[in-house]
Amino acid sequence: MSSACIIRQARLNELPRLTEIEIDAFATLAEALGVAREAHALAQDVLRGSLDASLLLVAADDDDRPVGFLAAEDIEGTLYVIELDVCRNCQRRGVGRHLMSAAIEMARRRQLSSLTLTTDRHVPFNAPFYASLGFVLPSAEVLPQFLRKKLDHEVAVGMDAERRVAMIRTL
């Protein structure tokens, strides 16, 4: 794949491909975390919700085949990034950065106040990557309630509370 991927809105018939990308990308995360968990993917209705809201972006290769995606939702005037994944053979080539840059522009066009997400504190392509894009760890006093609930849910389903963080990029 050339470094010049095309970022565009996803198409309905691409949802199964996005699930494949997410499962493929999970292997990199599992290796970084040192876990042997079985991969799981977003429910199709979550992807469909992002698609219907025009908040599902794909990075397409030269053949217009998705190699990465970003699913988001508008929550309380912020663009909440639900998921960002890039297939393993296209990782470390700027695809995730291109997707995030497009999401930032999309949030600006929609006149949203910020972008928000939850992620792993330590994995280099998680919190440190988002910090390089201007995301910060909010203090408990300014953490939006919906992000607190997202973190609590992640811990309830088995994620490590010491590793999970919320991040915000103000626009």
N, C-alpha and C positions, 0 to 999 in steps of 0.2 A: 504494500500500500504506500502511495506517495504521502508525503507529509501534509499535502493540501487536501484534507478531507472536506467534504461538503457537510455542513450542518443544516438540517432541515427538519420540518415537522414529520413525525412518524405517520405511517399509513396503517389502516386497520389490518390489512393482510400481513403486516410485519410483526404483529404482536408475538406470534410463536418464535420468531427469530430473536426477539428481545429477551425472551425467556432463556433461549439457548445461550445468548451472550452473558446473561446474569449467572447462569450455572457455570459456564466456562470461567468467568472472572473470579468466581468464588474460590477456585483452586489457589489462586495467588494469595487471596486473603487468608485462607486456611493455613497455607504454608507460613505466611508472615506471623500468624498468631500461634503457630505450633499446635493446631488442633486437627483432629481427624473427623470433624463433623460432616455429616452428609449435607450437600448443598440444598438450599431451598430457594425458591424464587417468589417474587411478588405474585399475588393472585392476579389472574387475568382481568378481574373487575377493577383492580387498582390501576393497572396499565390503561384500561379502557377509560377510566375516569380522567386520567391525565390527558389521554388522547382527545376525549370529548371537550375538555377545557382548553385545548390547543397548548398544553403544557407538557408534551411528550416530544422530546427532540432526539434525533438520531444523527450520528456521524456516519456518513456513507462513504464507501470506498469508490474507486474509479469506475466500478461496475454498478454503482448505486445500491450496493448491498450494505445494510447496517453492520457496523463493526463496534459500535458503542451507542449508549443511549443515556438520557437523563430524563427521569420522570419527576414531575413536581406537582404541587397543588397550591392554591392561593388560600392561606390561612391567616385570618386577622390582618390583612393588608401586607403580608409578607409572602414571598415565594419560598415555600418549604420544599427543599430538595428531598424527595422520597428515596431516590436511588440514582446512582451514577455507576455505570459499568462499562468496561471496554474489554473486548475479547483478548485473550492472552497474547495472541500473535501480533496485536496492534498496541499493546501497552508500552509505556515509556517512549511514546512518539508524539506526545502533545495532544492526543485525541481528547483525553479527559479535560485538559485545560481549555481546548476549543469549545467543548460542550459547556463548561462552566462559564466561559466568557459570553457565549450565546445566551445562557440563562440570565446572566447579569443584565445584558441588554434587553432581554425580554421583560424582566422585572421593571427596568427603567421605563420602557414603553408603556407598561401597564400602570405606571406611577405608583408602584409599591414602595414601601418604606425600606425594605431590606430583603435579604435572602437568609434563610435559616436552614439548619440541618442538624442531625446527630451523627456522630462518627466515633471511631476508635481514637483515643488520645495518643497512642504511641506509634502505630503503623505509619511509616513515612508517607505512603500514598493516601493517608486519611488526614488526620488533623494537621500535620505539618504542611501537606499539600494545600489544604484549604486556607491555612494561615498565609501561605505565599500569595493567595488571591485576595487577601484583605479581610478574611474572616477572623473574628476574635472570640475568645471564651468569655461569655458574659458573667458578671457577678450574679450571685443568687438573687440579689435585690432587683435586678433588671431582667432576669430570665423570664420570658413570657410563660404564662401558665401552660399553654398548649405544648411548649417544648419540655417543660417539667414532666407533663403527663407522658410524652413520647419516651423520655428517658426512663421513667418509672415502668412503662410497659416493656421496654427492651430488657430491663433487669428482670422483670417478672417472667419473661419467656426464656431466661437463662443467660443473658449477656452479662459480662463482668461489670459490676457497678463502678469499680475503680478505673476501668478503661473507657467507659462511655462518657462522652461529653456532647454538649450542645454548642453550636457556633453560630455567630451572626455576622453578616456583612451589611452594614448600613449603606444605603444609597444616597 
